[in-house]
Amino acid sequence: MDGFGERLRWARERAGLGQRDLAVAASVGVATVTRLERGQTQARPVTVRRLAAALGVRVPWLAVGEEPMLEEMTDAGKG
């Protein structure tokens, strides 16, 4: 996934959320989620953090595609 909007949509669908559900969970407007997914606007850092928290994904992954996507994946192989 190359763009923020693609990652956002993918994570939202993976979480089983509609745009309205995500907007409520992240305390952002539905129009914001729609515009972000379409690549019509850029997310402010606080918005990226809220969306990542609502989706259960890492901020760096959502913001720029930095792996890993999930926090628990960072601990893989430790033991």
All heavy atoms as a GROMACS GRO file, in nm:
protein
  596
    1MET      N    1   0.085  -0.118   0.000
    1MET     CA    2   0.000   0.000   0.000
    1MET      C    3   0.090   0.124   0.000
    1MET      O    4   0.174   0.138   0.087
    1MET     CB    5  -0.090   0.002   0.123
    1MET     CG    6  -0.206  -0.093   0.110
    1MET     SD    7  -0.294  -0.109   0.266
    1MET     CE    8  -0.208  -0.252   0.329
    2ASP      N    9   0.066   0.208  -0.095
    2ASP     CA   10   0.155   0.322  -0.112
    2ASP      C   11   0.112   0.446  -0.035
    2ASP      O   12   0.194   0.514   0.021
    2ASP     CB   13   0.167   0.358  -0.260
    2ASP     CG   14   0.241   0.250  -0.338
    2ASP    OD1   15   0.330   0.188  -0.279
    2ASP    OD2   16   0.208   0.231  -0.455
    3GLY      N   17  -0.015   0.476  -0.034
    3GLY     CA   18  -0.057   0.602   0.023
    3GLY      C   19  -0.129   0.591   0.156
    3GLY      O   20  -0.180   0.485   0.194
    4PHE      N   21  -0.133   0.705   0.225
    4PHE     CA   22  -0.202   0.712   0.353
    4PHE      C   23  -0.348   0.668   0.338
    4PHE      O   24  -0.399   0.590   0.419
    4PHE     CB   25  -0.194   0.856   0.408
    4PHE     CG   26  -0.266   0.874   0.538
    4PHE    CD1   27  -0.201   0.846   0.657
    4PHE    CD2   28  -0.397   0.917   0.540
    4PHE    CE1   29  -0.267   0.862   0.778
    4PHE    CE2   30  -0.464   0.932   0.661
    4PHE     CZ   31  -0.399   0.904   0.779
    5GLY      N   32  -0.416   0.720   0.237
    5GLY     CA   33  -0.557   0.687   0.217
    5GLY      C   34  -0.580   0.539   0.199
    5GLY      O   35  -0.678   0.483   0.252
    6GLU      N   36  -0.491   0.472   0.125
    6GLU     CA   37  -0.503   0.328   0.105
    6GLU      C   38  -0.485   0.253   0.237
    6GLU      O   39  -0.559   0.160   0.266
    6GLU     CB   40  -0.398   0.278   0.006
    6GLU     CG   41  -0.425   0.314  -0.138
    6GLU     CD   42  -0.316   0.258  -0.228
    6GLU    OE1   43  -0.256   0.154  -0.195
    6GLU    OE2   44  -0.292   0.318  -0.332
    7ARG      N   45  -0.383   0.294   0.313
    7ARG     CA   46  -0.360   0.227   0.442
    7ARG      C   47  -0.478   0.252   0.536
    7ARG      O   48  -0.521   0.160   0.607
    7ARG     CB   49  -0.230   0.277   0.506
    7ARG     CG   50  -0.105   0.225   0.436
    7ARG     CD   51   0.022   0.259   0.511
    7ARG     NE   52   0.043   0.402   0.523
    7ARG     CZ   53   0.096   0.479   0.428
    7ARG    NH1   54   0.134   0.426   0.313
    7ARG    NH2   55   0.113   0.608   0.448
    8LEU      N   56  -0.529   0.373   0.538
    8LEU     CA   57  -0.642   0.406   0.624
    8LEU      C   58  -0.764   0.321   0.588
    8LEU      O   59  -0.826   0.260   0.676
    8LEU     CB   60  -0.675   0.554   0.614
    8LEU     CG   61  -0.793   0.603   0.698
    8LEU    CD1   62  -0.768   0.579   0.846
    8LEU    CD2   63  -0.820   0.750   0.670
    9ARG      N   64  -0.797   0.315   0.462
    9ARG     CA   65  -0.913   0.237   0.418
    9ARG      C   66  -0.893   0.088   0.450
    9ARG      O   67  -0.983   0.022   0.502
    9ARG     CB   68  -0.939   0.254   0.268
    9ARG     CG   69  -1.060   0.173   0.220
    9ARG     CD   70  -1.088   0.192   0.072
    9ARG     NE   71  -1.135   0.328   0.052
    9ARG     CZ   72  -1.076   0.415  -0.032
    9ARG    NH1   73  -0.969   0.381  -0.099
    9ARG    NH2   74  -1.125   0.534  -0.045
   10TRP      N   75  -0.774   0.037   0.422
   10TRP     CA   76  -0.746  -0.104   0.446
   10TRP      C   77  -0.760  -0.137   0.594
   10TRP      O   78  -0.825  -0.236   0.630
   10TRP     CB   79  -0.605  -0.138   0.396
   10TRP     CG   80  -0.575  -0.284   0.407
   10TRP    CD1   81  -0.604  -0.380   0.314
   10TRP    CD2   82  -0.513  -0.351   0.516
   10TRP    NE1   83  -0.562  -0.502   0.361
   10TRP    CE2   84  -0.506  -0.487   0.485
   10TRP    CE3   85  -0.463  -0.307   0.638
   10TRP    CZ2   86  -0.451  -0.580   0.571
   10TRP    CZ3   87  -0.407  -0.401   0.726
   10TRP    CH2   88  -0.402  -0.536   0.690
   11ALA      N   89  -0.701  -0.054   0.680
   11ALA     CA   90  -0.708  -0.078   0.824
   11ALA      C   91  -0.852  -0.066   0.874
   11ALA      O   92  -0.895  -0.142   0.961
   11ALA     CB   93  -0.616   0.019   0.898
   12ARG      N   94  -0.926   0.031   0.821
   12ARG     CA   95  -1.066   0.048   0.862
   12ARG      C   96  -1.148  -0.074   0.825
   12ARG      O   97  -1.226  -0.127   0.906
   12ARG     CB   98  -1.125   0.174   0.796
   12ARG     CG   99  -1.272   0.195   0.829
   12ARG     CD  100  -1.327   0.319   0.764
   12ARG     NE  101  -1.317   0.323   0.620
   12ARG     CZ  102  -1.396   0.254   0.536
   12ARG    NH1  103  -1.489   0.172   0.582
   12ARG    NH2  104  -1.381   0.266   0.405
   13GLU      N  105  -1.131  -0.122   0.702
   13GLU     CA  106  -1.206  -0.239   0.658
   13GLU      C  107  -1.164  -0.364   0.735
   13GLU      O  108  -1.248  -0.446   0.771
   13GLU     CB  109  -1.190  -0.258   0.507
   13GLU     CG  110  -1.262  -0.149   0.428
   13GLU     CD  111  -1.238  -0.156   0.278
   13GLU    OE1  112  -1.151  -0.235   0.233
   13GLU    OE2  113  -1.306  -0.081   0.206
   14ARG      N  114  -1.034  -0.376   0.762
   14ARG     CA  115  -0.982  -0.487   0.840
   14ARG      C  116  -1.044  -0.489   0.979
   14ARG      O  117  -1.073  -0.594   1.035
   14ARG     CB  118  -0.830  -0.476   0.851
   14ARG     CG  119  -0.765  -0.582   0.935
   14ARG     CD  120  -0.613  -0.552   0.946
   14ARG     NE  121  -0.551  -0.635   1.046
   14ARG     CZ  122  -0.549  -0.610   1.176
   14ARG    NH1  123  -0.604  -0.501   1.224
   14ARG    NH2  124  -0.490  -0.691   1.260
   15ALA      N  125  -1.067  -0.370   1.035
   15ALA     CA  126  -1.128  -0.359   1.168
   15ALA      C  127  -1.279  -0.376   1.164
   15ALA      O  128  -1.344  -0.378   1.268
   15ALA     CB  129  -1.093  -0.223   1.230
   16GLY      N  130  -1.335  -0.386   1.045
   16GLY     CA  131  -1.479  -0.405   1.033
   16GLY      C  132  -1.559  -0.279   1.062
   16GLY      O  133  -1.674  -0.287   1.105
   17LEU      N  134  -1.498  -0.163   1.039
   17LEU     CA  135  -1.564  -0.036   1.068
   17LEU      C  136  -1.606   0.036   0.940
   17LEU      O  137  -1.535   0.031   0.840
   17LEU     CB  138  -1.468   0.057   1.144
   17LEU     CG  139  -1.418   0.008   1.279
   17LEU    CD1  140  -1.312   0.104   1.332
   17LEU    CD2  141  -1.534  -0.005   1.376
   18GLY      N  142  -1.718   0.104   0.947
   18GLY     CA  143  -1.757   0.196   0.842
   18GLY      C  144  -1.689   0.330   0.866
   18GLY      O  145  -1.632   0.354   0.973
   19GLN      N  146  -1.698   0.418   0.771
   19GLN     CA  147  -1.636   0.550   0.788
   19GLN      C  148  -1.694   0.624   0.908
   19GLN      O  149  -1.620   0.687   0.983
   19GLN     CB  150  -1.652   0.634   0.660
   19GLN     CG  151  -1.565   0.585   0.548
   19GLN     CD  152  -1.577   0.672   0.424
   19GLN    OE1  153  -1.676   0.743   0.404
   19GLN    NE2  154  -1.475   0.666   0.340
   20ARG      N  155  -1.823   0.617   0.926
   20ARG     CA  156  -1.886   0.684   1.040
   20ARG      C  157  -1.839   0.624   1.172
   20ARG      O  158  -1.809   0.698   1.267
   20ARG     CB  159  -2.039   0.676   1.030
   20ARG     CG  160  -2.112   0.747   1.144
   20ARG     CD  161  -2.262   0.751   1.123
   20ARG     NE  162  -2.302   0.811   0.997
   20ARG     CZ  163  -2.308   0.942   0.973
   20ARG    NH1  164  -2.275   1.026   1.068
   20ARG    NH2  165  -2.348   0.986   0.856
   21ASP      N  166  -1.830   0.492   1.178
   21ASP     CA  167  -1.783   0.425   1.300
   21ASP      C  168  -1.641   0.471   1.336
   21ASP      O  169  -1.612   0.500   1.452
   21ASP     CB  170  -1.782   0.272   1.282
   21ASP     CG  171  -1.918   0.216   1.252
   21ASP    OD1  172  -2.018   0.265   1.308
   21ASP    OD2  173  -1.926   0.123   1.170
   22LEU      N  174  -1.554   0.476   1.235
   22LEU     CA  175  -1.417   0.519   1.259
   22LEU      C  176  -1.413   0.665   1.304
   22LEU      O  177  -1.340   0.700   1.396
   22LEU     CB  178  -1.331   0.500   1.134
   22LEU     CG  179  -1.187   0.552   1.145
   22LEU    CD1  180  -1.114   0.489   1.262
   22LEU    CD2  181  -1.114   0.529   1.014
   23ALA      N  182  -1.491   0.748   1.238
   23ALA     CA  183  -1.494   0.890   1.274
   23ALA      C  184  -1.534   0.908   1.421
   23ALA      O  185  -1.470   0.985   1.494
   23ALA     CB  186  -1.591   0.965   1.183
   24VAL      N  187  -1.634   0.837   1.464
   24VAL     CA  188  -1.679   0.846   1.604
   24VAL      C  189  -1.570   0.796   1.698
   24VAL      O  190  -1.537   0.860   1.797
   24VAL     CB  191  -1.811   0.768   1.625
   24VAL    CG1  192  -1.844   0.755   1.772
   24VAL    CG2  193  -1.925   0.837   1.550
   25ALA      N  194  -1.512   0.681   1.665
   25ALA     CA  195  -1.409   0.622   1.751
   25ALA      C  196  -1.285   0.710   1.762
   25ALA      O  197  -1.219   0.713   1.867
   25ALA     CB  198  -1.370   0.484   1.699
   26ALA      N  199  -1.254   0.783   1.655
   26ALA     CA  200  -1.134   0.867   1.652
   26ALA      C  201  -1.163   1.013   1.685
   26ALA      O  202  -1.071   1.095   1.685
   26ALA     CB  203  -1.068   0.857   1.516
   27SER      N  204  -1.288   1.045   1.709
   27SER     CA  205  -1.328   1.184   1.738
   27SER      C  206  -1.289   1.281   1.626
   27SER      O  207  -1.234   1.388   1.650
   27SER     CB  208  -1.270   1.232   1.871
   27SER     OG  209  -1.317   1.152   1.976
   28VAL      N  210  -1.317   1.238   1.503
   28VAL     CA  211  -1.297   1.325   1.386
   28VAL      C  212  -1.426   1.324   1.305
   28VAL      O  213  -1.513   1.240   1.326
   28VAL     CB  214  -1.177   1.279   1.299
   28VAL    CG1  215  -1.048   1.279   1.379
   28VAL    CG2  216  -1.201   1.141   1.239
   29GLY      N  217  -1.436   1.414   1.211
   29GLY     CA  218  -1.555   1.419   1.128
   29GLY      C  219  -1.558   1.310   1.022
   29GLY      O  220  -1.453   1.265   0.975
   30VAL      N  221  -1.677   1.268   0.985
   30VAL     CA  222  -1.693   1.168   0.879
   30VAL      C  223  -1.634   1.221   0.749
   30VAL      O  224  -1.566   1.148   0.676
   30VAL     CB  225  -1.842   1.130   0.858
   30VAL    CG1  226  -1.857   1.032   0.744
   30VAL    CG2  227  -1.901   1.073   0.986
   31ALA      N  228  -1.655   1.349   0.721
   31ALA     CA  229  -1.601   1.408   0.599
   31ALA      C  230  -1.448   1.403   0.599
   31ALA      O  231  -1.386   1.384   0.494
   31ALA     CB  232  -1.648   1.552   0.584
   32THR      N  233  -1.388   1.415   0.716
   32THR     CA  234  -1.242   1.405   0.726
   32THR      C  235  -1.195   1.266   0.686
   32THR      O  236  -1.100   1.252   0.607
   32THR     CB  237  -1.196   1.438   0.869
   32THR    OG1  238  -1.233   1.572   0.899
   32THR    CG2  239  -1.046   1.420   0.885
   33VAL      N  240  -1.260   1.163   0.738
   33VAL     CA  241  -1.224   1.026   0.703
   33VAL      C  242  -1.238   1.005   0.553
   33VAL      O  243  -1.150   0.951   0.487
   33VAL     CB  244  -1.308   0.924   0.782
   33VAL    CG1  245  -1.281   0.781   0.733
   33VAL    CG2  246  -1.281   0.935   0.931
   34THR      N  247  -1.348   1.051   0.497
   34THR     CA  248  -1.373   1.036   0.354
   34THR      C  249  -1.265   1.105   0.272
   34THR      O  250  -1.208   1.046   0.179
   34THR     CB  251  -1.512   1.094   0.317
   34THR    OG1  252  -1.612   1.024   0.391
   34THR    CG2  253  -1.539   1.081   0.169
   35ARG      N  254  -1.234   1.230   0.305
   35ARG     CA  255  -1.132   1.305   0.230
   35ARG      C  256  -0.994   1.242   0.244
   35ARG      O  257  -0.918   1.237   0.148
   35ARG     CB  258  -1.129   1.450   0.274
   35ARG     CG  259  -1.249   1.530   0.225
   35ARG     CD  260  -1.231   1.680   0.245
   35ARG     NE  261  -1.202   1.716   0.383
   35ARG     CZ  262  -1.291   1.754   0.473
   35ARG    NH1  263  -1.418   1.765   0.439
   35ARG    NH2  264  -1.255   1.785   0.596
   36LEU      N  265  -0.962   1.193   0.363
   36LEU     CA  266  -0.833   1.128   0.383
   36LEU      C  267  -0.822   1.000   0.301
   36LEU      O  268  -0.719   0.975   0.238
   36LEU     CB  269  -0.811   1.097   0.531
   36LEU     CG  270  -0.786   1.218   0.621
   36LEU    CD1  271  -0.792   1.178   0.768
   36LEU    CD2  272  -0.652   1.282   0.588
   37GLU      N  273  -0.926   0.920   0.301
   37GLU     CA  274  -0.923   0.796   0.223
   37GLU      C  275  -0.912   0.823   0.074
   37GLU      O  276  -0.849   0.746   0.001
   37GLU     CB  277  -1.046   0.710   0.252
   37GLU     CG  278  -1.040   0.643   0.388
   37GLU     CD  279  -1.151   0.542   0.409
   37GLU    OE1  280  -1.238   0.526   0.320
   37GLU    OE2  281  -1.151   0.478   0.516
   38ARG      N  282  -0.969   0.930   0.028
   38ARG     CA  283  -0.964   0.966  -0.114
   38ARG      C  284  -0.837   1.041  -0.151
   38ARG      O  285  -0.815   1.070  -0.268
   38ARG     CB  286  -1.085   1.051  -0.150
   38ARG     CG  287  -1.215   0.976  -0.145
   38ARG     CD  288  -1.331   1.065  -0.181
   38ARG     NE  289  -1.456   0.991  -0.175
   38ARG     CZ  290  -1.575   1.047  -0.184
   38ARG    NH1  291  -1.587   1.178  -0.200
   38ARG    NH2  292  -1.683   0.973  -0.177
   39GLY      N  293  -0.756   1.076  -0.053
   39GLY     CA  294  -0.634   1.150  -0.079
   39GLY      C  295  -0.657   1.295  -0.112
   39GLY      O  296  -0.572   1.361  -0.173
   40GLN      N  297  -0.770   1.348  -0.068
   40GLN     CA  298  -0.806   1.486  -0.098
   40GLN      C  299  -0.751   1.586   0.003
   40GLN      O  300  -0.756   1.705  -0.020
   40GLN     CB  301  -0.959   1.500  -0.105
   40GLN     CG  302  -1.020   1.422  -0.218
   40GLN     CD  303  -1.171   1.421  -0.214
   40GLN    OE1  304  -1.232   1.435  -0.108
   40GLN    NE2  305  -1.232   1.402  -0.330
   41THR      N  306  -0.699   1.536   0.114
   41THR     CA  307  -0.642   1.622   0.217
   41THR      C  308  -0.536   1.543   0.293
   41THR      O  309  -0.534   1.421   0.286
   41THR     CB  310  -0.751   1.674   0.313
   41THR    OG1  311  -0.697   1.775   0.397
   41THR    CG2  312  -0.811   1.564   0.397
   42GLN      N  313  -0.450   1.614   0.362
   42GLN     CA  314  -0.350   1.549   0.445
   42GLN      C  315  -0.393   1.556   0.591
   42GLN      O  316  -0.448   1.657   0.634
   42GLN     CB  317  -0.214   1.616   0.429
   42GLN     CG  318  -0.152   1.592   0.294
   42GLN     CD  319  -0.013   1.648   0.286
   42GLN    OE1  320   0.018   1.749   0.349
   42GLN    NE2  321   0.072   1.583   0.210
   43ALA      N  322  -0.363   1.450   0.664
   43ALA     CA  323  -0.401   1.444   0.805
   43ALA      C  324  -0.302   1.519   0.892
   43ALA      O  325  -0.181   1.511   0.870
   43ALA     CB  326  -0.409   1.298   0.849
   44ARG      N  327  -0.354   1.591   0.988
   44ARG     CA  328  -0.268   1.654   1.089
   44ARG      C  329  -0.215   1.544   1.181
   44ARG      O  330  -0.280   1.439   1.196
   44ARG     CB  331  -0.349   1.755   1.170
   44ARG     CG  332  -0.401   1.871   1.088
   44ARG     CD  333  -0.479   1.971   1.168
   44ARG     NE  334  -0.523   1.921   1.298
   44ARG     CZ  335  -0.630   1.962   1.361
   44ARG    NH1  336  -0.707   2.055   1.308
   44ARG    NH2  337  -0.664   1.913   1.478
   45PRO      N  338  -0.101   1.566   1.244
   45PRO     CA  339  -0.045   1.463   1.332
   45PRO      C  340  -0.142   1.413   1.439
   45PRO      O  341  -0.149   1.293   1.466
   45PRO     CB  342   0.077   1.532   1.394
   45PRO     CG  343   0.119   1.630   1.289
   45PRO     CD  344  -0.010   1.680   1.228
   46VAL      N  345  -0.217   1.503   1.500
   46VAL     CA  346  -0.312   1.460   1.604
   46VAL      C  347  -0.420   1.370   1.543
   46VAL      O  348  -0.463   1.274   1.607
   46VAL     CB  349  -0.375   1.582   1.677
   46VAL    CG1  350  -0.464   1.664   1.586
   46VAL    CG2  351  -0.451   1.535   1.800
   47THR      N  352  -0.461   1.395   1.422
   47THR     CA  353  -0.561   1.312   1.355
   47THR      C  354  -0.504   1.175   1.325
   47THR      O  355  -0.572   1.073   1.345
   47THR     CB  356  -0.610   1.380   1.226
   47THR    OG1  357  -0.663   1.510   1.260
   47THR    CG2  358  -0.718   1.299   1.157
   48VAL      N  359  -0.380   1.169   1.280
   48VAL     CA  360  -0.316   1.040   1.253
   48VAL      C  361  -0.310   0.957   1.381
   48VAL      O  362  -0.341   0.839   1.381
   48VAL     CB  363  -0.175   1.058   1.194
   48VAL    CG1  364  -0.105   0.922   1.176
   48VAL    CG2  365  -0.181   1.131   1.060
   49ARG      N  366  -0.273   1.020   1.491
   49ARG     CA  367  -0.266   0.948   1.620
   49ARG      C  368  -0.402   0.896   1.662
   49ARG      O  369  -0.415   0.782   1.709
   49ARG     CB  370  -0.206   1.038   1.728
   49ARG     CG  371  -0.057   1.062   1.712
   49ARG     CD  372   0.005   1.128   1.833
   49ARG     NE  373  -0.052   1.259   1.865
   49ARG     CZ  374  -0.010   1.374   1.814
   49ARG    NH1  375   0.089   1.375   1.728
   49ARG    NH2  376  -0.066   1.487   1.849
   50ARG      N  377  -0.505   0.978   1.647
   50ARG     CA  378  -0.641   0.935   1.684
   50ARG      C  379  -0.688   0.819   1.598
   50ARG      O  380  -0.748   0.723   1.648
   50ARG     CB  381  -0.738   1.051   1.672
   50ARG     CG  382  -0.722   1.157   1.778
   50ARG     CD  383  -0.817   1.271   1.754
   50ARG     NE  384  -0.803   1.374   1.854
   50ARG     CZ  385  -0.867   1.488   1.851
   50ARG    NH1  386  -0.951   1.515   1.752
   50ARG    NH2  387  -0.850   1.577   1.946
   51LEU      N  388  -0.664   0.829   1.467
   51LEU     CA  389  -0.706   0.723   1.376
   51LEU      C  390  -0.632   0.594   1.405
   51LEU      O  391  -0.692   0.486   1.410
   51LEU     CB  392  -0.684   0.766   1.230
   51LEU     CG  393  -0.776   0.878   1.180
   51LEU    CD1  394  -0.724   0.933   1.048
   51LEU    CD2  395  -0.919   0.827   1.165
   52ALA      N  396  -0.501   0.603   1.426
   52ALA     CA  397  -0.422   0.484   1.455
   52ALA      C  398  -0.471   0.417   1.583
   52ALA      O  399  -0.485   0.294   1.588
   52ALA     CB  400  -0.274   0.520   1.465
   53ALA      N  401  -0.498   0.496   1.686
   53ALA     CA  402  -0.547   0.440   1.812
   53ALA      C  403  -0.682   0.372   1.792
   53ALA      O  404  -0.706   0.262   1.844
   53ALA     CB  405  -0.557   0.550   1.918
   54ALA      N  406  -0.770   0.433   1.718
   54ALA     CA  407  -0.903   0.377   1.695
   54ALA      C  408  -0.896   0.248   1.613
   54ALA      O  409  -0.980   0.159   1.630
   54ALA     CB  410  -0.992   0.479   1.623
   55LEU      N  411  -0.794   0.238   1.527
   55LEU     CA  412  -0.780   0.121   1.441
   55LEU      C  413  -0.689   0.014   1.499
   55LEU      O  414  -0.679  -0.096   1.447
   55LEU     CB  415  -0.726   0.164   1.304
   55LEU     CG  416  -0.822   0.248   1.221
   55LEU    CD1  417  -0.749   0.313   1.104
   55LEU    CD2  418  -0.940   0.164   1.173
   56GLY      N  419  -0.619   0.048   1.607
   56GLY     CA  420  -0.528  -0.048   1.669
   56GLY      C  421  -0.403  -0.074   1.587
   56GLY      O  422  -0.350  -0.185   1.587
   57VAL      N  423  -0.357   0.028   1.514
   57VAL     CA  424  -0.235   0.016   1.435
   57VAL      C  425  -0.131   0.116   1.484
   57VAL      O  426  -0.164   0.212   1.555
   57VAL     CB  427  -0.261   0.036   1.284
   57VAL    CG1  428  -0.358  -0.069   1.232
   57VAL    CG2  429  -0.314   0.176   1.254
   58ARG      N  430  -0.006   0.096   1.446
   58ARG     CA  431   0.101   0.186   1.484
   58ARG      C  432   0.094   0.316   1.403
   58ARG      O  433   0.064   0.314   1.284
   58ARG     CB  434   0.237   0.120   1.461
   58ARG     CG  435   0.261  -0.001   1.551
   58ARG     CD  436   0.396  -0.066   1.527
   58ARG     NE  437   0.501   0.026   1.568
   58ARG     CZ  438   0.594   0.074   1.485
   58ARG    NH1  439   0.595   0.042   1.359
   58ARG    NH2  440   0.687   0.156   1.531
   59VAL      N  441   0.124   0.427   1.468
   59VAL     CA  442   0.123   0.557   1.402
   59VAL      C  443   0.219   0.559   1.282
   59VAL      O  444   0.181   0.603   1.174
   59VAL     CB  445   0.153   0.672   1.501
   59VAL    CG1  446   0.175   0.803   1.429
   59VAL    CG2  447   0.041   0.683   1.603
   60PRO      N  448   0.345   0.512   1.297
   60PRO     CA  449   0.436   0.519   1.182
   60PRO      C  450   0.386   0.439   1.062
   60PRO      O  451   0.406   0.478   0.947
   60PRO     CB  452   0.567   0.460   1.235
   60PRO     CG  453   0.561   0.479   1.382
   60PRO     CD  454   0.414   0.465   1.418
   61TRP      N  455   0.321   0.327   1.088
   61TRP     CA  456   0.267   0.249   0.976
   61TRP      C  457   0.158   0.328   0.904
   61TRP      O  458   0.159   0.339   0.782
   61TRP     CB  459   0.211   0.114   1.023
   61TRP     CG  460   0.149   0.039   0.909
   61TRP    CD1  461   0.215  -0.038   0.817
   61TRP    CD2  462   0.012   0.038   0.870
   61TRP    NE1  463   0.126  -0.087   0.724
   61TRP    CE2  464   0.000  -0.041   0.754
   61TRP    CE3  465  -0.103   0.098   0.922
   61TRP    CZ2  466  -0.121  -0.064   0.690
   61TRP    CZ3  467  -0.224   0.074   0.857
   61TRP    CH2  468  -0.232  -0.005   0.744
   62LEU      N  469   0.065   0.383   0.979
   62LEU     CA  470  -0.044   0.457   0.918
   62LEU      C  471   0.008   0.582   0.848
   62LEU      O  472  -0.031   0.612   0.736
   62LEU     CB  473  -0.150   0.495   1.022
   62LEU     CG  474  -0.276   0.563   0.968
   62LEU    CD1  475  -0.346   0.478   0.863
   62LEU    CD2  476  -0.371   0.597   1.082
   63ALA      N  477   0.098   0.653   0.913
   63ALA     CA  478   0.146   0.780   0.858
   63ALA      C  479   0.229   0.762   0.732
   63ALA      O  480   0.207   0.834   0.634
   63ALA     CB  481   0.227   0.854   0.964
   64VAL      N  482   0.324   0.669   0.735
   64VAL     CA  483   0.418   0.660   0.622
   64VAL      C  484   0.441   0.519   0.571
   64VAL      O  485   0.527   0.497   0.486
   64VAL     CB  486   0.554   0.725   0.657
   64VAL    CG1  487   0.539   0.873   0.679
   64VAL    CG2  488   0.617   0.658   0.776
   65GLY      N  489   0.372   0.421   0.626
   65GLY     CA  490   0.386   0.284   0.578
   65GLY      C  491   0.504   0.210   0.640
   65GLY      O  492   0.542   0.104   0.592
   66GLU      N  493   0.560   0.264   0.748
   66GLU     CA  494   0.672   0.198   0.815
   66GLU      C  495   0.623   0.071   0.883
   66GLU      O  496   0.523   0.072   0.953
   66GLU     CB  497   0.731   0.294   0.919
   66GLU     CG  498   0.848   0.237   0.994
   66GLU     CD  499   0.898   0.335   1.098
   66GLU    OE1  500   0.942   0.445   1.060
   66GLU    OE2  501   0.891   0.302   1.217
   67GLU      N  502   0.692  -0.038   0.860
   67GLU     CA  503   0.655  -0.165   0.921
   67GLU      C  504   0.707  -0.171   1.063
   67GLU      O  505   0.806  -0.106   1.094
   67GLU     CB  506   0.712  -0.281   0.839
   67GLU     CG  507   0.658  -0.288   0.698
   67GLU     CD  508   0.510  -0.320   0.689
   67GLU    OE1  509   0.456  -0.381   0.783
   67GLU    OE2  510   0.447  -0.284   0.591
   68PRO      N  511   0.653  -0.250   1.149
   68PRO     CA  512   0.533  -0.332   1.137
   68PRO      C  513   0.406  -0.250   1.160
   68PRO      O  514   0.412  -0.141   1.214
   68PRO     CB  515   0.551  -0.436   1.247
   68PRO     CG  516   0.629  -0.365   1.352
   68PRO     CD  517   0.719  -0.268   1.279
   69MET      N  518   0.296  -0.309   1.118
   69MET     CA  519   0.168  -0.242   1.129
   69MET      C  520   0.115  -0.243   1.273
   69MET      O  521   0.062  -0.143   1.320
   69MET     CB  522   0.066  -0.311   1.039
   69MET     CG  523  -0.073  -0.250   1.043
   69MET     SD  524  -0.192  -0.340   0.944
   69MET     CE  525  -0.236  -0.472   1.054
   70LEU      N  526   0.129  -0.356   1.342
   70LEU     CA  527   0.072  -0.371   1.475
   70LEU      C  528   0.181  -0.369   1.582
   70LEU      O  529   0.291  -0.418   1.559
   70LEU     CB  530  -0.006  -0.503   1.486
   70LEU     CG  531  -0.121  -0.520   1.388
   70LEU    CD1  532  -0.178  -0.660   1.398
   70LEU    CD2  533  -0.228  -0.416   1.412
   71GLU      N  534   0.148  -0.317   1.698
   71GLU     CA  535   0.243  -0.310   1.808
   71GLU      C  536   0.296  -0.448   1.848
   71GLU      O  537   0.414  -0.463   1.870
   71GLU     CB  538   0.179  -0.244   1.931
   71GLU     CG  539   0.163  -0.096   1.918
   71GLU     CD  540   0.294  -0.021   1.905
   71GLU    OE1  541   0.398  -0.068   1.954
   71GLU    OE2  542   0.291   0.088   1.846
   72GLU      N  543   0.208  -0.548   1.859
   72GLU     CA  544   0.254  -0.678   1.906
   72GLU      C  545   0.353  -0.741   1.811
   72GLU      O  546   0.433  -0.824   1.848
   72GLU     CB  547   0.137  -0.775   1.935
   72GLU     CG  548   0.053  -0.806   1.815
   72GLU     CD  549  -0.071  -0.718   1.803
   72GLU    OE1  550  -0.077  -0.615   1.871
   72GLU    OE2  551  -0.161  -0.753   1.728
   73MET      N  552   0.354  -0.698   1.684
   73MET     CA  553   0.448  -0.752   1.588
   73MET      C  554   0.590  -0.705   1.619
   73MET      O  555   0.687  -0.770   1.580
   73MET     CB  556   0.409  -0.712   1.446
   73MET     CG  557   0.276  -0.774   1.402
   73MET     SD  558   0.222  -0.715   1.244
   73MET     CE  559   0.318  -0.820   1.137
   74THR      N  560   0.605  -0.593   1.689
   74THR     CA  561   0.738  -0.545   1.723
   74THR      C  562   0.806  -0.634   1.825
   74THR      O  563   0.926  -0.634   1.836
   74THR     CB  564   0.734  -0.400   1.777
   74THR    OG1  565   0.658  -0.398   1.897
   74THR    CG2  566   0.677  -0.305   1.676
   75ASP      N  567   0.728  -0.713   1.898
   75ASP     CA  568   0.782  -0.801   1.999
   75ASP      C  569   0.802  -0.944   1.949
   75ASP      O  570   0.844  -1.030   2.024
   75ASP     CB  571   0.690  -0.803   2.122
   75ASP     CG  572   0.689  -0.670   2.192
   75ASP    OD1  573   0.790  -0.597   2.189
   75ASP    OD2  574   0.583  -0.636   2.249
   76ALA      N  575   0.770  -0.969   1.822
   76ALA     CA  576   0.782  -1.103   1.766
   76ALA      C  577   0.929  -1.148   1.774
   76ALA      O  578   1.021  -1.074   1.747
   76ALA     CB  579   0.735  -1.105   1.621
   77GLY      N  580   0.946  -1.270   1.815
   77GLY     CA  581   1.078  -1.326   1.823
   77GLY      C  582   1.151  -1.299   1.953
   77GLY      O  583   1.258  -1.352   1.976
   78LYS      N  584   1.095  -1.217   2.039
   78LYS     CA  585   1.156  -1.193   2.170
   78LYS      C  586   1.111  -1.304   2.265
   78LYS      O  587   0.999  -1.349   2.258
   78LYS     CB  588   1.116  -1.058   2.227
   78LYS     CG  589   1.173  -0.941   2.149
   78LYS     CD  590   1.135  -0.812   2.215
   78LYS     CE  591   1.190  -0.694   2.136
   78LYS     NZ  592   1.148  -0.568   2.196
   79GLY      N  593   1.194  -1.343   2.352
   79GLY     CA  594   1.145  -1.441   2.445
   79GLY      C  595   1.249  -1.495   2.526
   79GLY      O  596   1.280  -1.561   2.600
   0.00000   0.00000   0.00000
